Structure formats: structure tokens, C-alpha cells
Amino acid sequence: MSTQPMEAGYLELGLLRTFLAVVDCGSLGKTAATIDKTQPAVSQQMLRLEKIVGHKLFARGRNGITLTHHGELLAAYAIRALDLNDEILVRLRGEKPGGRVAIGMSNGVAMAGLGPAMKRFQGFHPDVELRVAVAESPRLETLLTAGELHLAISEPFLMRRNPSARWQVPLERAAQKGFKVDQFQVLPLVLFERPSSWQDEMLDSLRRAGREWRVAFESTSLDAILAATQSGLGIAALPAEAVRSSNLARVESTHLPPAPNIEFGLFRATALPTAAQTLLELLEITLATSIQPDGGNSGKGESRTFAHSAA
């Protein structure tokens, strides 16, 4: 059994938060980027934690770091300790248990890949109502300022404030299975009905390639976009996750320019209740762990780039 010389002291909540971030991220480097610390600082914190508990918490291998038996035991206790800490603060600060966390987005595509964070949040705060609102970016900005939204996801160029994180998701051209692209026919497109830098870029690339196109369907709703594409009205540009989950086919054509990337930013209100702060941290961790930090291809047909900004 591997043991470490014990250091006199106690389990600081800050150490436990960093420890759980390492567990979620799977590497010290990703953790450092997520919690806005240097990698040596994270490493020193974990070494100190191992000295306090007197055991090795991590095993290092080709695929990153994994938890030892004692690491798994500490992770379970750490979650309970931090949840209890949050509950104490809620009670003493006068925040009512439960309550509501409101997050806004410019369209449903913005949530691509963030479902696991939402599910985990509900596990941490089962009594909190999570409300999602879809609105244009100027409206999201207004609601954040008024305190009616805690968090928002939108294209950064449409917002006035700086994002706490930003990321890019490559899009794929998708259509009904069996849909044929005729290079001599006008291309029917299914588009989002709102200002969009990536959509403008996509249309410009078609013009430069000499491809004629027409708007076959237009909507602000992702569900409506998916339904129109599934019915065979035309071709849409969507994240790979939406293509797979909607039983659509990826359009492979040498006569079409590649679909662009879409950039999103995660924005926060000035003051956040405890539950909203938890959701913010979970979203940032999910972004850091589900994407390639250098923008390289993950080998699964989808790559993303992510940047974290200090709040």
C-alpha cells in the first residue's frame, strides 16, 4: 500500500475544489486552464493534498491521470463536503433553498455539447429550477444587466461585455438521408433567421465558389431548422452532434466549400448566486474537457477550440 508522509493540517475547501477539477479535467494542464491557475500551482496543491491525507491520489498513465483507491474515496467525500459548504452558505446568506438559475442563448445550437454540464448541475442542485431562454443577443445583454439572466451563451461579436470563456465548433452540412446535391441546380438552404457572422461567411463562400443558392426555409428555432432539414427542404449547417442526434446525413460534396466554424462565448451577470456559480464552473469544465485545447482534430470528425478568460 502506497502512503505519503502526513502533513499536519486540515482539508481546505480550495484544495478539494482543485482536486475535483483535476478529476473532471483528467490532466493538470487542462485543470490549470479551466480554473485560471498555472500548472505548477495546481501540481503543488495536489502534492500538498496528498501529504495531508497521507496517500497517493493519482496514478499517471498514457491517457492522463486516473484516481487511485484513496483518490476515489476522497472524491466522494469532497463532493459531499463542498455540497455541505454550499448549503451552509445558502442558509446563512439568506438565500432560499431551491430557487431558479436562468441561462439565455441566442439559439439552440449554442448548447451543443453542454448537455452533460446541465445534467450534472441538476445532480448537485435537484431543487433548483433551471430555466433556459432563447433570445436575440441584444436582448440577452439587457437581461444580464437587469439580473434577469445569470448566464448567457451567444456569439461574442454581438455582445458588449467580455466572455468568461469562448470556444469554436465546426459545422457540417447536413440534409435528409438520400438527399442529392446537383452541382448544376440552385442549392436550397435551410437558414437561421437572425444576424450571424458564421452564416454570412458561409453564404459568402458559396458566392465565391460560384454556387447559386436560394432560401428554402428560415427560422430562429433550432427545432424548426431540424424539422425542415429532416423533411428534405434543403441543406443546413449544423454541429456534428445535432447531425448525429437528428438522424440526418452529412452532405459530402467536392462541389461545395467547407462549412465554417461557429464561435460562442459564455457570459455572466456581475453577481451570481451559489447555484449559478456552480453552473458556470461546470460549463467551463465541460468546455475544457470535451475539446482539443490546440484546436486539433480529435479523430471523431469534430474538433473544437477553447479559450478561458479570467473573470
Residue pairs with C-beta under 8 A, 6 or more apart in sequence:
2 55
2 56
2 68
3 54
3 55
3 56
4 50
4 51
4 53
4 54
4 55
4 56
5 51
5 54
6 51
6 52
6 53
6 54
7 48
7 51
7 52
9 52
10 52
11 49
11 52
11 53
11 81
13 81
13 82
13 85
14 45
15 45
15 48
15 49
15 52
16 49
16 78
16 81
16 82
17 35
17 82
18 31
18 35
18 37
18 42
18 45
18 46
18 49
19 45
19 46
19 49
19 57
19 74
19 75
19 78
20 75
20 78
20 79
20 82
21 31
21 34
21 35
21 285
22 28
22 31
22 42
22 46
22 58
22 65
23 67
23 71
23 75
24 31
24 285
24 289
25 31
25 34
25 285
25 288
25 289
26 63
26 64
26 65
26 289
27 64
27 65
28 39
28 42
28 43
28 46
28 65
29 39
29 293
30 288
30 289
30 293
31 37
31 42
31 288
32 38
32 39
32 41
32 42
33 288
33 293
33 306
33 308
34 284
34 285
34 288
34 289
34 308
35 42
36 308
36 310
46 57
46 58
49 57
50 56
50 57
53 70
53 74
55 68
55 70
56 68
56 70
56 71
57 67
57 68
57 70
57 71
57 74
58 65
58 66
58 67
58 68
58 71
59 65
59 66
59 67
59 68
67 75
83 124
86 274
86 275
86 278
87 97
89 95
89 274
90 96
90 97
90 274
91 97
93 274
95 273
95 274
97 127
98 127
98 128
98 129
99 128
99 129
99 273
99 275
100 128
100 129
100 130
100 131
101 121
101 125
101 128
101 129
101 130
101 131
101 150
101 151
101 273
101 275
101 276
101 279
102 131
102 132
102 133
102 143
102 148
102 149
102 150
102 151
103 130
103 131
103 132
103 133
103 149
103 150
103 151
103 152
103 153
103 279
104 132
104 133
104 134
104 135
104 139
104 140
104 143
104 144
104 149
104 151
104 152
104 153
104 154
105 111
105 132
105 133
105 134
105 140
105 152
105 153
105 154
106 134
106 135
106 136
106 137
106 140
106 153
106 154
106 155
106 158
106 194
107 134
107 192
107 194
107 220
107 221
107 222
108 134
108 221
108 222
108 223
109 192
109 222
109 238
109 239
109 242
109 262
110 153
110 154
110 264
111 118
111 132
111 153
112 169
112 239
112 241
112 242
113 169
113 239
113 241
113 286
113 287
113 290
113 291
113 304
114 153
114 283
114 286
114 287
116 286
116 290
117 279
117 282
117 283
117 285
117 286
118 130
118 279
120 282
121 128
121 130
121 275
121 278
121 279
121 282
122 128
122 130
124 278
124 282
125 275
125 278
128 275
130 279
133 143
133 149
134 220
134 221
135 143
136 194
137 154
137 155
137 158
137 159
137 195
138 158
140 149
140 152
140 154
140 159
140 267
141 152
141 159
141 160
141 161
143 149
143 152
144 152
144 161
144 267
144 268
144 269
145 269
147 269
147 271
149 269
150 268
150 269
150 272
150 273
150 276
150 279
150 280
151 266
151 267
151 268
151 269
151 272
151 276
151 279
151 280
151 283
152 159
152 266
152 267
152 268
153 264
153 265
153 266
153 267
154 264
154 265
154 267
155 196
155 197
155 198
155 262
155 263
155 264
155 265
156 163
156 166
156 263
156 264
156 265
157 197
158 195
159 265
159 267
161 267
162 309
163 265
163 266
163 267
163 309
164 266
164 267
164 268
164 280
164 284
164 308
164 309
164 311
165 265
165 266
165 283
165 284
165 287
165 306
165 307
165 308
165 309
166 263
166 264
166 265
166 266
166 306
166 307
166 309
167 263
167 264
167 287
167 291
167 304
167 305
167 306
167 307
168 261
168 262
168 263
168 264
168 295
168 304
168 305
168 306
169 239
169 261
169 262
169 264
169 302
169 304
170 239
170 240
170 259
170 260
170 261
170 262
170 302
170 303
170 304
171 198
171 202
171 237
171 238
171 239
171 259
171 260
171 261
171 262
172 237
172 238
172 239
172 240
172 243
172 250
172 251
172 259
173 235
173 236
173 237
173 250
173 251
173 253
173 256
173 259
174 229
174 235
174 236
174 237
174 238
174 242
174 243
174 246
174 248
174 249
174 250
174 251
175 181
175 229
175 232
175 234
175 235
175 236
175 248
175 249
175 251
176 229
176 230
176 231
176 232
176 248
176 249
177 247
177 248
177 249
178 249
179 232
179 235
179 249
179 251
181 187
181 235
181 251
181 253
181 255
181 256
183 211
183 253
183 255
186 212
186 213
186 214
187 206
187 211
187 212
187 213
187 214
187 234
187 235
187 256
188 213
188 214
188 216
188 233
188 234
188 235
189 213
189 214
189 215
189 216
189 234
189 235
189 236
190 216
190 217
190 218
190 225
190 228
190 229
190 233
190 234
190 235
190 236
191 199
191 215
191 217
191 218
191 236
192 199
192 218
192 219
192 220
192 225
193 218
193 219
193 220
194 220
197 263
198 237
198 260
198 261
198 262
198 263
199 237
201 260
202 237
202 259
202 260
203 213
205 257
205 258
205 260
206 213
206 256
206 257
208 257
209 255
209 256
209 257
211 255
211 256
211 257
216 228
216 233
216 234
217 224
217 225
217 228
217 233
217 234
219 225
219 228
222 242
225 236
225 238
226 236
226 238
226 242
226 246
226 248
228 234
228 236
229 235
229 236
229 238
229 246
229 248
230 246
230 247
230 248
235 251
237 259
237 260
238 246
238 248
239 262
239 302
240 250
240 301
240 302
241 302
242 248
243 249
243 250
266 280
266 283
266 284
266 287
268 276
268 280
268 311
269 276
272 280
284 308
287 306
287 308
288 306
288 308
290 304
291 303
291 304
291 305
291 306
292 298
292 303
292 304
292 305
293 305
293 306
294 305
295 303
295 304
295 305
296 303
297 303
